[in-house]
Amino acid sequence: MTAHALLSASGSKRWLTCTPSARLEATLPEQKRQPGAFDFSQEGTTAHSLAEIKLRQYFGQIESEDYDKEYTEIKATPYFNDDFEANVDNYVLYVRSQIGEGDTPLFEQRVDFSDWVPDGFGTADVVILSKHSIRVIDLKFGRGVPVNAQDNTQLRLYALGAYSKFKEEWPDIKEVSYTIHQPRLDSISTDGTTIIKLVDWANYFVKPKAKKAWAGAGEFLPGEHCQFCKAKAQCRARSDFNTELTRLEFRDPPLLDEDEISLVLSKAQDLRTWVNDVEEHAVNRAVNSNIIPPGFKLTTSITHRRYVDQALAATVLEDKGLDKEVIWEKPKLKTIAAIKKLVPKSPIEAWLGDLIARPEGQPKLVRVKDDLKEDFK
């Protein structure tokens, strides 16, 4: 069995909607981060690890020396700081509050839903077993858009897998509930259903969709679920969907009819997101594989010089005779360019020396002809 299921619970919203997408994604390489880019995925993994050992320690599922060792390792990562730990503690306290007397809490619990999804398995952050119910709690550590538990297919599959695993040991289970906790967004949402309805959903909706997805069958269907798809920048169905606006015979904006205005507004965000995805994909290929689209060249964005130490730079300039009232634009020191205009014949750069830095620009693709125009300005 592979480390990552082809039809994963985390990707279920995508493959349940766009059934051929899972097989297409499997043919594509993992996307590489740009050098120096923050690894949000690893930050999330580290948060889950910290939450797990804190919960295991509280419920006596880990020895003190093992906890201390793992905590020390996590504390040494570049993701750990007071704010990071405070958000993890927020989640941990919530989980603890949901576990009652007689409940059995399980952390980082592997669940199997392969009776409905080929090779279907995953790892639930928290599973709480009670006499009549199963509770699944999932930590989302990102600070982006809130994720709602209502009709959430990932958590439904986790609950399904937990029920499948423990139904013989806990024969009186009648209900499931699932919660998403996003501590950085102060967001907690919960949904639930009966075991009968959950199994019906799995039998009559999930199972036939999963069969299609496993075979790579069905039609590509773009939409909101494209956000984390590896094919999102190259998918032709998504391209066709987002270029639908270009088929409108536009008149001047004041002459658009109401239906056309509605179409433009409804698709504007999808268009912006799609263009950004294509651009990011193209830049990553140019940087990592030296594959550059015809008519473009790889360059870096222009950055502005900045002060390494603003207070020290101000002291140097005042020592050189510049008036404090002139060089400051509270609460900041005026830009280097602005100060040079005040004293055009003074060697400002030489005075400040290493107190001036120019941050490295970000890689970007520019059209060759546009670049030539810039050179002649």
MARPA-608761 format. One line per 4 residues: their letters; for each residue x, z, y of C-alpha. Coordinates in nm, 4 decimals, always signed. Layout:
N
a = X,Z,Y; ...
This chain:
377
mtah = +0.0000,+0.0000,+0.0000; +0.1365,-0.0920,+0.3426; +0.2054,+0.1594,+0.6180; -0.0573,-0.0069,+0.8365
alls = -0.3824,-0.1345,+0.6925; -0.4723,-0.4935,+0.7716; -0.8280,-0.3801,+0.8448; -0.7398,-0.0560,+1.0183
asgs = -0.9906,+0.1912,+1.1568; -0.8207,+0.1789,+1.4976; -0.8651,-0.1997,+1.5109; -1.2140,-0.2001,+1.3610
krwl = -1.4001,-0.2758,+1.6824; -1.1996,-0.5990,+1.6982; -1.2212,-0.7193,+1.3363; -1.5860,-0.6197,+1.3013
tctp = -1.6672,-0.8394,+1.6029; -1.4082,-1.1169,+1.5694; -1.3607,-1.1325,+1.1923; -1.0724,-1.3882,+1.1732
sarl = -0.8596,-1.1937,+1.4242; -0.6995,-0.9545,+1.1712; -0.5442,-1.2331,+0.9633; -0.4315,-1.4139,+1.2780
eatl = -0.2650,-1.0998,+1.4131; -0.0852,-1.0515,+1.0811; +0.0999,-1.3800,+1.1391; +0.2340,-1.2687,+1.4772
peqk = +0.5428,-1.0540,+1.5430; +0.5170,-0.7125,+1.7014; +0.5382,-0.7366,+2.0782; +0.8622,-0.6116,+2.2279
rqpg = +0.8703,-0.3857,+2.5286; +1.0722,-0.4970,+2.8265; +1.4043,-0.3108,+2.8614; +1.3510,+0.0193,+3.0356
afdf = +0.9714,+0.0057,+3.0033; +0.8034,+0.3360,+2.9244; +0.6944,+0.3670,+2.5605; +0.3345,+0.4874,+2.5920
sqeg = +0.2779,+0.4480,+2.2182; +0.5648,+0.6817,+2.1333; +0.4456,+0.9271,+2.3970; +0.1072,+0.9372,+2.2223
ttah = +0.2714,+0.9848,+1.8827; +0.4761,+1.2737,+2.0216; +0.1619,+1.4355,+2.1667; -0.0101,+1.4113,+1.8276
slae = +0.2918,+1.5691,+1.6570; +0.2960,+1.8589,+1.9021; -0.0793,+1.9147,+1.8653; -0.0496,+1.9093,+1.4862
iklr = +0.2213,+2.1767,+1.4627; +0.0450,+2.3992,+1.7174; -0.2779,+2.3820,+1.5166; -0.1024,+2.4291,+1.1843
qyfg = +0.0803,+2.7327,+1.3224; -0.2407,+2.8896,+1.4528; -0.4192,+2.8438,+1.1197; -0.1203,+2.9565,+0.9125
qies = -0.0459,+2.6163,+0.7624; +0.3202,+2.6003,+0.8667; +0.6103,+2.8450,+0.8421; +0.7521,+2.9846,+1.1670
edyd = +1.0982,+2.8373,+1.1107; +0.9494,+2.4924,+1.0436; +0.7360,+2.5193,+1.3571; +1.0372,+2.6245,+1.5690
keyt = +1.2460,+2.3369,+1.4357; +0.9801,+2.0728,+1.5043; +0.8926,+2.2198,+1.8442; +1.2604,+2.2092,+1.9463
eika = +1.2845,+1.8440,+1.8408; +0.9703,+1.7511,+2.0344; +1.0895,+1.9437,+2.3406; +1.4093,+1.7347,+2.3389
tpyf = +1.2200,+1.4046,+2.3656; +1.1935,+1.2263,+2.7040; +0.8135,+1.2662,+2.6949; +0.8016,+1.6441,+2.6984
nddf = +0.7409,+1.8324,+3.0224; +0.5106,+2.1089,+3.1441; +0.2263,+1.8686,+3.2205; +0.2617,+1.7020,+2.8797
eanv = +0.2409,+2.0347,+2.6969; -0.0460,+2.1599,+2.9136; -0.2562,+1.8575,+2.8182; -0.1756,+1.9005,+2.4500
dnyv = -0.2671,+2.2708,+2.4769; -0.5981,+2.1728,+2.6379; -0.6811,+1.9641,+2.3319; -0.5557,+2.2299,+2.0884
lyvr = -0.7746,+2.5001,+2.2462; -1.0761,+2.2700,+2.2216; -1.0150,+2.2023,+1.8517; -0.9745,+2.5743,+1.7834
sqig = -1.3065,+2.6421,+1.9569; -1.4840,+2.4003,+1.7215; -1.3714,+2.5664,+1.3984; -1.6033,+2.8402,+1.2816
egdt = -1.5857,+3.1060,+1.0152; -1.6094,+2.9479,+0.6727; -1.4956,+2.6046,+0.7972; -1.1974,+2.4273,+0.6442
plfe = -0.9790,+2.2538,+0.9050; -0.7524,+1.9658,+0.8024; -0.4956,+1.8131,+1.0357; -0.3522,+1.4598,+1.0231
qrvd = -0.5745,+1.4024,+0.7214; -0.5389,+1.0732,+0.5359; -0.8795,+0.9242,+0.4615; -0.9774,+0.6300,+0.2428
fsdw = -1.2751,+0.4025,+0.3035; -1.1668,+0.1244,+0.0675; -1.5050,+0.1315,-0.1124; -1.6310,-0.0632,+0.1892
vpdg = -1.3169,-0.2109,+0.3499; -1.0421,-0.3751,+0.1390; -0.7312,-0.1562,+0.1460; -0.9090,+0.0547,+0.4079
fgta = -0.7386,+0.3805,+0.4991; -0.6314,+0.5759,+0.8039; -0.5292,+0.9158,+0.9358; -0.7801,+1.1359,+1.1144
dvvi = -0.6329,+1.3808,+1.3660; -0.8727,+1.6603,+1.2712; -1.1330,+1.6893,+0.9946; -1.3464,+2.0032,+0.9856
lskh = -1.5382,+2.0584,+0.6633; -1.8479,+2.2803,+0.6748; -2.1140,+2.3482,+0.4135; -2.3562,+2.0892,+0.5497
sirv = -2.1433,+1.8727,+0.7799; -1.8170,+1.6959,+0.8489; -1.6644,+1.6970,+1.1961; -1.3934,+1.4476,+1.3012
idlk = -1.1981,+1.5012,+1.6252; -0.9629,+1.2391,+1.7692; -0.7003,+1.2873,+2.0401; -0.6552,+1.0021,+2.2887
fgrg = -0.3570,+1.0884,+2.5060; -0.3590,+0.7889,+2.7415; -0.4623,+0.8145,+3.1035; -0.6380,+0.4781,+3.1152
vpvn = -1.0068,+0.4025,+3.0665; -1.2162,+0.6741,+2.8970; -1.3056,+0.5971,+2.5346; -1.6545,+0.7026,+2.4301
aqdn = -1.7414,+0.8428,+2.0885; -2.0875,+0.6870,+2.0893; -2.1071,+0.4252,+1.8105; -1.7255,+0.4370,+1.7899
tqlr = -1.6342,+0.2405,+1.4768; -1.2903,+0.4010,+1.4352; -1.4323,+0.7520,+1.4148; -1.7246,+0.6394,+1.2011
lyal = -1.4804,+0.4972,+0.9467; -1.2748,+0.8190,+0.9545; -1.5944,+1.0191,+0.8924; -1.6895,+0.7779,+0.6132
gays = -1.3469,+0.8167,+0.4535; -1.3622,+1.1957,+0.4805; -1.7075,+1.2031,+0.3208; -1.5910,+0.9743,+0.0395
kfke = -1.2949,+1.2023,-0.0274; -1.4725,+1.5376,-0.0165; -1.8318,+1.4654,-0.1260; -1.7804,+1.6057,-0.4747
ewpd = -1.6096,+1.9204,-0.3506; -1.8692,+1.9631,-0.0721; -2.1931,+1.8272,-0.2292; -2.4277,+1.9687,+0.0380
ikev = -2.2866,+1.7647,+0.3287; -2.5763,+1.5962,+0.5094; -2.4414,+1.5106,+0.8554; -2.1288,+1.3903,+1.0323
syti = -2.0213,+1.4166,+1.3948; -1.7192,+1.2747,+1.5718; -1.5548,+1.3618,+1.9012; -1.2984,+1.1913,+2.1242
hqpr = -1.0954,+1.4237,+2.3446; -0.8920,+1.2764,+2.6327; -0.7279,+1.5737,+2.8049; -0.5592,+1.3707,+3.0782
ldsi = -0.8967,+1.2332,+3.1852; -1.0847,+1.5591,+3.1297; -1.3131,+1.3588,+2.9011; -1.4870,+1.4821,+2.5856
stdg = -1.7581,+1.2772,+2.4148; -1.9368,+1.3350,+2.0859; -2.1700,+1.1359,+1.8639; -2.3039,+1.1806,+1.5135
ttii = -2.5447,+1.0686,+1.2453; -2.6675,+1.1550,+0.8971; -2.4713,+1.0747,+0.5840; -2.7541,+0.8459,+0.4710
klvd = -2.7380,+0.6390,+0.7923; -2.3574,+0.6339,+0.7879; -2.3459,+0.4990,+0.4314; -2.6185,+0.2440,+0.5117
wany = -2.4112,+0.1248,+0.8099; -2.1086,+0.0948,+0.5819; -2.2977,-0.0917,+0.3087; -2.5004,-0.3333,+0.5166
fvkp = -2.2862,-0.3911,+0.8255; -1.9237,-0.2972,+0.7595; -1.8835,-0.4242,+0.4034; -1.9896,-0.7889,+0.4630
kakk = -1.7915,-0.8043,+0.7897; -1.4843,-0.6584,+0.6193; -1.5133,-0.9141,+0.3401; -1.5057,-1.1945,+0.5978
awag = -1.2195,-1.0323,+0.7907; -1.0113,-0.9851,+0.4746; -1.0534,-1.3552,+0.3971; -0.9841,-1.4591,+0.7576
agef = -1.3279,-1.6193,+0.7711; -1.5838,-1.6380,+1.0491; -1.5604,-1.7459,+1.4120; -1.3295,-1.6198,+1.6830
lpge = -1.5379,-1.4292,+1.9349; -1.3586,-1.3166,+2.2539; -1.4673,-1.0177,+2.4571; -1.3742,-0.6662,+2.5603
hcqf = -1.2267,-0.5995,+2.2144; -0.9415,-0.8471,+2.2873; -0.7547,-0.5828,+2.4919; -0.5173,-0.4721,+2.2130
ckak = -0.5122,-0.7915,+2.0064; -0.1644,-0.9358,+1.9506; -0.3102,-1.2861,+1.9868; -0.4864,-1.2176,+2.3175
aqcr = -0.2496,-1.4293,+2.5273; -0.2474,-1.7287,+2.2916; -0.5987,-1.7265,+2.1478; -0.7676,-2.0619,+2.2123
arsd = -1.1181,-1.9170,+2.1822; -1.0374,-1.6689,+2.4563; -0.8846,-1.9442,+2.6679; -1.1967,-2.1593,+2.6312
fnte = -1.4165,-1.8611,+2.7136; -1.2235,-1.7750,+3.0293; -1.1878,-2.1306,+3.1571; -1.5632,-2.1846,+3.1494
ltrl = -1.5672,-2.1338,+3.5260; -1.3536,-2.4431,+3.5753; -1.6350,-2.6546,+3.4332; -1.8640,-2.5607,+3.7186
efrd = -1.8967,-2.8246,+3.9881; -1.8215,-2.5840,+4.2695; -1.9403,-2.6430,+4.6198; -1.8375,-2.4335,+4.9181
ppll = -1.8953,-2.0642,+4.8322; -2.1906,-2.0312,+5.0755; -2.3665,-2.3119,+4.8847; -2.3318,-2.1642,+4.5356
dede = -2.6690,-2.0886,+4.3833; -2.7521,-1.7399,+4.2591; -2.6764,-1.8214,+3.8950; -2.3316,-1.9553,+3.9855
islv = -2.2506,-1.6493,+4.1976; -2.3595,-1.4236,+3.9125; -2.1402,-1.6154,+3.6671; -1.8337,-1.5935,+3.8932
lska = -1.8764,-1.2203,+3.9474; -1.9404,-1.1442,+3.5801; -1.6338,-1.3353,+3.4657; -1.3932,-1.2447,+3.7475
qdlr = -1.2504,-0.9355,+3.5756; -1.2202,-1.1137,+3.2395; -1.0339,-1.3973,+3.4099; -0.7933,-1.1617,+3.5867
twvn = -0.7232,-0.9724,+3.2652; -0.6688,-1.2932,+3.0681; -0.4292,-1.4419,+3.3245; -0.2304,-1.1159,+3.3315
dvee = -0.2116,-1.1136,+2.9506; -0.0846,-1.4733,+2.9381; +0.1717,-1.4042,+3.2091; +0.2993,-1.0881,+3.0365
havn = +0.3280,-1.2734,+2.7047; +0.5201,-1.5604,+2.8649; +0.7621,-1.3260,+3.0442; +0.8269,-1.1264,+2.7260
ravn = +0.9031,-1.4453,+2.5318; +1.1359,-1.5636,+2.8078; +1.3236,-1.2331,+2.8175; +1.3390,-1.1640,+2.4430
snii = +1.3530,-1.5133,+2.2893; +1.4641,-1.7370,+2.5781; +1.1457,-1.9447,+2.5381; +1.0550,-2.0634,+2.8868
ppgf = +0.7471,-2.2751,+2.9633; +0.8256,-2.6263,+3.0965; +0.8431,-2.6378,+3.4748; +0.9300,-2.2677,+3.5070
kltt = +1.2443,-2.0605,+3.5282; +1.3117,-1.6943,+3.4617; +1.4181,-1.4904,+3.7593; +1.3726,-1.1379,+3.8918
sith = +1.1410,-1.0088,+4.1596; +1.2863,-0.9323,+4.5003; +1.3221,-0.5616,+4.5694; +1.3791,-0.3819,+4.8969
rryv = +1.6754,-0.1637,+4.9720; +1.6000,+0.2066,+4.9694; +1.7703,+0.5302,+5.0572; +1.9220,+0.7249,+4.7703
dqal = +1.8927,+1.0452,+4.9780; +1.6709,+1.0104,+5.2844; +1.7701,+1.3419,+5.4458; +2.1420,+1.2761,+5.4039
aatv = +2.1036,+0.9209,+5.5379; +1.9296,+1.0585,+5.8458; +2.2135,+1.3055,+5.8993; +2.4717,+1.0253,+5.8834
ledk = +2.2780,+0.8094,+6.1310; +2.2329,+1.0997,+6.3741; +2.6073,+1.1752,+6.3506; +2.6662,+0.8131,+6.4517
gldk = +2.4674,+0.8712,+6.7687; +2.1204,+0.7431,+6.6748; +1.8324,+0.9399,+6.8215; +1.6356,+1.1429,+6.5672
eviw = +1.3061,+1.0505,+6.7352; +1.3907,+0.6817,+6.7049; +1.4957,+0.6608,+6.3395; +1.2078,+0.8639,+6.1971
ekpk = +0.8545,+0.7424,+6.1351; +0.7133,+1.0697,+6.0066; +0.7143,+1.1640,+5.7300; +0.9642,+0.8916,+5.6340
lkti = +1.2873,+0.7561,+5.7688; +1.2396,+0.4055,+5.9067; +1.3460,+0.1210,+5.6806; +1.7011,-0.0078,+5.6931
aaik = +1.5781,-0.3373,+5.8387; +1.3835,-0.1572,+6.1120; +1.6836,+0.0567,+6.2105; +1.9078,-0.2521,+6.2223
klvp = +1.6709,-0.4044,+6.4759; +1.7105,-0.0967,+6.6941; +2.0909,-0.1252,+6.6923; +2.1625,-0.4868,+6.5879
kspi = +2.5386,-0.4668,+6.6444; +2.5913,-0.1444,+6.4510; +2.7252,-0.1564,+6.0918; +2.4357,+0.0385,+5.9422
eawl = +2.5143,-0.0638,+5.5814; +2.8781,+0.0393,+5.6197; +2.7811,+0.3757,+5.7674; +2.5429,+0.4553,+5.4848
gdli = +2.7464,+0.3030,+5.2009; +2.6366,+0.4458,+4.8656; +2.3331,+0.6041,+5.0277; +2.1723,+0.2577,+5.0090
arpe = +2.0545,+0.1206,+4.6760; +1.8639,-0.1906,+4.5730; +1.6557,-0.1294,+4.2580; +1.6817,-0.3911,+3.9852
gqpk = +1.3992,-0.6421,+4.0063; +1.1488,-0.7039,+3.7288; +1.1722,-1.0292,+3.5294; +0.9201,-1.2960,+3.6273
lvrv = +0.8539,-1.6659,+3.5787; +0.8399,-1.8941,+3.8814; +0.7578,-2.2626,+3.9031; +1.0712,-2.4651,+3.9623
kddl = +0.9201,-2.6705,+4.2462; +0.7894,-2.3540,+4.4167; +1.1341,-2.2034,+4.3855; +1.2877,-2.5103,+4.5530
kedf = +1.0419,-2.4766,+4.8403; +1.1542,-2.1176,+4.8891; +1.5170,-2.2331,+4.9108; +1.4367,-2.4669,+5.2014
k = +1.2447,-2.2106,+5.4090
